[in-house]
Amino acid sequence: MLIDSHCHLDSADFSPEIDAVMARAAGAGVDAMLTVSTRLDGFAKVRAVAERFDNVWCSVGSHPHDAAKEPLCGPEPLIDRCGDPKVVGIGETGLDYFYDLSPREAQIANFRHHIAAARITDLPLIVHTRDADAETAAILTAETERGGFSGVLHCFSGGRTLAQRALDLGFYLSVSGMITFKKADELRAIVKEVPLDRLLVETDAPFLAPIPHRGARNEPSFVVHTAAKLAELKGVTTEEIARATTENFFRLFTKAMRRSNTPS
């Protein structure tokens, strides 16, 4: 069984057929999902999806794209929502210098408040980073020196230096359908070197559908294609990828309760 460690089930793309999406995931062997928050003002919808399905957990956070619209003055708005049993992570947060939809200063400030919330709650941090490898590494390093916290670089697409820095800090890397893309040779080479016990798989659905569904709306059932490509890169079976990434998920997201039918 596989776990889709990062998707957005609250998306309007899924609302007309969420039951069918979940059924296809189950049919593909996807046992559980983490639906990830991107805005605090949309958290109730994220939480509602997680509450509806017993194999779905959620996070609380505000995406760097929205840092200007949702500026945080501290970690409290995040911490206040972490008592919910369905909330198992903080984010997604981080830096996106590719689109620059929010001023970089606002992105950095919100990123640090999310880190503080992760440190205080002992919940893992879910990091989005794009075209900001050096800055992300520097902030994570400096903040770790102030006090430890765990986390994952989701939908990893950065360079080798960032990957190693994250691993050195105890972080996990999550791979998406991007590793199936034709022009992703450099990313595949990096992922191939990451220890198997530090990898997760995700869809980031409804975005970034893997080959053979490239260009279509992504959904959790498609994580099987990412897992298959990861197995090819690591030279192991897909069953081993499923076992390893499931164990890694529960090792990182310790608040998530393993269901009785989830293999251990």
C-alpha positions as CSV (number, residue, x, y, z in Angstrom):
1,M,0.0,0.0,0.0
2,L,1.1,3.5,-0.8
3,I,0.6,6.9,1.0
4,D,0.2,10.0,-1.1
5,S,2.1,12.3,1.3
6,H,1.0,15.6,-0.3
7,C,-2.2,16.4,-2.2
8,H,-4.9,19.1,-2.2
9,L,-8.2,17.2,-1.9
10,D,-10.0,20.5,-1.0
11,S,-9.4,21.7,-4.6
12,A,-12.5,22.6,-6.6
13,D,-11.2,20.2,-9.2
14,F,-12.2,17.3,-7.0
15,S,-15.4,18.5,-5.4
16,P,-17.8,17.2,-8.0
17,E,-16.4,13.6,-7.7
18,I,-14.4,13.3,-4.5
19,D,-16.0,9.9,-3.7
20,A,-14.9,8.6,-7.1
21,V,-11.4,10.0,-6.7
22,M,-11.1,8.2,-3.3
23,A,-12.4,5.0,-4.8
24,R,-9.9,5.1,-7.6
25,A,-7.1,5.7,-5.0
26,A,-8.2,2.7,-3.0
27,G,-8.4,0.6,-6.2
28,A,-4.8,1.6,-7.1
29,G,-3.5,0.6,-3.6
30,V,-3.2,4.1,-2.1
31,D,-4.1,3.5,1.5
32,A,-3.9,7.0,2.9
33,M,-3.4,10.7,2.0
34,L,-2.3,13.9,3.5
35,T,-4.3,16.9,2.2
36,V,-2.2,20.0,2.6
37,S,-3.3,23.5,3.6
38,T,-2.3,26.5,1.5
39,R,-4.3,29.3,3.1
40,L,-5.5,29.8,6.7
41,D,-8.8,31.2,5.4
42,G,-9.4,27.9,3.6
43,F,-8.3,25.6,6.4
44,A,-11.9,24.7,7.4
45,K,-12.4,23.2,3.9
46,V,-9.2,21.2,4.2
47,R,-10.2,20.0,7.6
48,A,-13.6,19.0,6.4
49,V,-12.2,16.7,3.7
50,A,-9.9,15.1,6.3
51,E,-12.8,14.6,8.7
52,R,-14.9,13.0,6.0
53,F,-12.5,10.2,5.3
54,D,-10.8,8.1,8.0
55,N,-7.7,7.6,5.8
56,V,-7.0,11.3,5.2
57,W,-5.0,13.6,7.4
58,C,-4.4,17.3,6.9
59,S,-1.9,20.1,7.7
60,V,-2.3,23.8,8.6
61,G,-0.4,26.5,6.8
62,S,-0.2,29.4,4.3
63,H,1.6,29.0,1.0
64,P,4.4,31.5,0.2
65,H,2.3,32.7,-2.8
66,D,-0.1,34.1,-0.2
67,A,2.3,35.6,2.3
68,A,1.3,39.1,1.4
69,K,-2.4,38.3,1.7
70,E,-2.0,36.3,4.9
71,P,0.9,37.9,6.8
72,L,1.5,36.2,10.2
73,C,2.5,38.1,13.2
74,G,3.6,35.0,15.0
75,P,3.1,31.2,15.1
76,E,-0.1,31.4,17.2
77,P,-2.7,31.2,14.4
78,L,-1.0,27.9,13.3
79,I,-0.6,26.5,16.8
80,D,-4.2,27.2,17.6
81,R,-5.4,24.8,15.0
82,C,-2.9,22.0,15.8
83,G,-5.0,20.5,18.7
84,D,-7.2,19.0,16.1
85,P,-6.5,15.2,15.8
86,K,-6.6,15.4,12.0
87,V,-3.8,18.0,11.9
88,V,-0.5,16.2,11.6
89,G,1.8,18.8,10.0
90,I,2.6,22.5,9.5
91,G,2.6,24.0,6.0
92,E,3.0,24.2,3.3
93,T,5.3,27.1,3.7
94,G,8.6,28.2,2.3
95,L,10.0,30.3,-0.5
96,D,8.9,30.6,-4.1
97,Y,11.3,33.0,-6.0
98,F,10.1,31.6,-9.4
99,Y,6.7,33.3,-9.4
100,D,7.4,35.9,-6.7
101,L,3.7,36.3,-6.1
102,S,4.4,37.8,-2.6
103,P,7.3,40.0,-1.6
104,R,10.3,38.0,-0.5
105,E,10.5,39.6,2.9
106,A,6.9,38.5,3.5
107,Q,7.6,35.0,2.4
108,I,10.7,34.8,4.7
109,A,8.7,36.2,7.7
110,N,5.9,33.7,7.3
111,F,8.4,30.8,6.7
112,R,10.0,31.6,10.0
113,H,6.7,31.7,11.9
114,H,5.8,28.3,10.4
115,I,9.1,27.0,11.6
116,A,8.4,28.3,15.1
117,A,5.0,26.6,15.1
118,A,6.6,23.3,14.0
119,R,9.2,23.6,16.8
120,I,6.6,24.4,19.5
121,T,4.0,21.7,18.4
122,D,6.6,19.1,17.5
123,L,4.8,18.6,14.2
124,P,6.8,18.3,10.9
125,L,7.3,21.2,8.6
126,I,6.1,20.9,5.0
127,V,8.4,23.0,2.8
128,H,7.7,24.4,-0.6
129,T,10.8,25.8,-2.3
130,R,11.4,26.9,-5.9
131,D,14.3,28.9,-7.3
132,A,15.4,29.6,-3.7
133,D,17.7,26.7,-2.8
134,A,20.4,28.8,-1.1
135,E,17.9,30.9,0.8
136,T,15.9,27.9,1.9
137,A,19.0,26.0,3.1
138,A,20.2,29.1,5.0
139,I,17.0,29.6,6.8
140,L,16.5,25.9,7.7
141,T,20.1,25.8,9.0
142,A,19.9,28.9,11.1
143,E,16.5,27.9,12.5
144,T,17.7,24.5,13.4
145,E,20.5,26.1,15.4
146,R,17.9,27.8,17.4
147,G,16.1,24.6,18.2
148,G,15.4,21.3,16.4
149,F,12.3,20.5,14.2
150,S,11.5,17.9,11.6
151,G,10.2,18.3,8.1
152,V,10.1,17.4,4.5
153,L,10.9,19.2,1.3
154,H,7.8,18.4,-0.7
155,C,7.8,18.0,-4.5
156,F,11.5,18.2,-4.4
157,S,12.9,19.8,-7.6
158,G,16.0,21.6,-6.2
159,G,19.7,20.9,-6.7
160,R,22.1,18.5,-5.1
161,T,23.4,21.0,-2.5
162,L,19.9,21.7,-1.1
163,A,19.2,18.0,-1.1
164,Q,22.3,17.2,0.9
165,R,21.7,20.1,3.3
166,A,18.2,18.9,4.0
167,L,19.3,15.4,4.6
168,D,22.1,16.7,7.0
169,L,19.4,18.5,8.9
170,G,17.3,15.3,9.3
171,F,14.7,16.3,6.7
172,Y,13.0,14.0,4.2
173,L,12.6,14.5,0.5
174,S,9.3,13.9,-1.2
175,V,9.2,13.1,-4.9
176,S,6.4,13.8,-7.2
177,G,5.4,12.9,-10.8
178,M,8.2,15.3,-11.9
179,I,10.6,12.4,-11.7
180,T,8.7,10.8,-14.7
181,F,9.1,13.9,-16.9
182,K,11.3,13.5,-20.0
183,K,13.6,16.5,-19.1
184,A,14.1,15.6,-15.4
185,D,17.4,13.7,-15.8
186,E,19.2,15.9,-13.2
187,L,16.4,15.5,-10.7
188,R,16.4,11.7,-11.2
189,A,20.1,11.6,-10.7
190,I,19.8,13.4,-7.4
191,V,16.9,11.3,-6.2
192,K,18.7,8.1,-7.1
193,E,21.4,9.0,-4.5
194,V,19.0,9.8,-1.6
195,P,18.8,7.0,1.0
196,L,15.5,5.1,0.6
197,D,14.7,5.6,4.3
198,R,14.5,9.4,3.7
199,L,12.1,9.4,0.8
200,L,8.3,10.0,0.5
201,V,6.1,9.9,-2.6
202,E,3.3,12.4,-3.4
203,T,1.1,13.6,-6.2
204,D,0.7,17.3,-5.3
205,A,-2.7,16.7,-7.0
206,P,-4.4,18.2,-8.8
207,F,-1.1,19.5,-10.2
208,L,1.9,17.8,-11.9
209,A,0.3,14.6,-13.2
210,P,3.0,12.0,-14.0
211,I,3.6,10.3,-17.3
212,P,1.4,8.6,-18.6
213,H,-1.1,11.2,-17.5
214,R,1.0,14.3,-18.2
215,G,-1.3,17.2,-18.9
216,A,-4.3,15.7,-17.2
217,R,-5.7,16.6,-13.8
218,N,-3.6,14.7,-11.2
219,E,-5.2,12.6,-8.5
220,P,-3.9,10.4,-5.6
221,S,-4.3,7.2,-7.6
222,F,-1.6,8.4,-10.0
223,V,1.1,8.2,-7.2
224,V,1.6,4.6,-8.4
225,H,3.4,5.9,-11.4
226,T,5.8,8.0,-9.3
227,A,6.4,5.0,-7.1
228,A,7.2,2.8,-10.1
229,K,9.7,5.3,-11.5
230,L,11.3,5.6,-8.0
231,A,11.6,1.8,-7.8
232,E,13.3,1.8,-11.2
233,L,15.8,4.5,-10.1
234,K,16.6,2.7,-6.8
235,G,16.7,-0.8,-8.4
236,V,14.1,-2.3,-6.0
237,T,10.6,-3.6,-6.4
238,T,7.5,-1.3,-6.2
239,E,6.5,-3.3,-3.1
240,E,9.7,-2.3,-1.4
241,I,9.1,1.4,-2.3
242,A,5.6,1.1,-0.9
243,R,6.9,-0.4,2.3
244,A,9.7,2.0,2.7
245,T,7.8,5.2,1.9
246,T,4.9,4.2,4.2
247,E,7.3,3.6,7.1
248,N,9.0,6.9,6.4
249,F,5.6,8.7,6.4
250,F,4.7,7.4,9.8
251,R,8.2,8.0,11.2
252,L,7.9,11.6,10.1
253,F,4.2,12.3,10.7
254,T,4.1,10.7,14.2
255,K,0.7,12.1,15.0
256,A,-0.9,10.2,12.1
257,M,-2.4,7.0,13.4
258,R,-1.7,3.9,11.3
259,R,-5.0,2.2,10.3
260,S,-5.3,-1.5,11.3
261,N,-5.2,-2.6,7.6
262,T,-2.1,-0.6,6.8
263,P,0.9,-2.9,6.6
264,S,3.8,-2.4,9.0
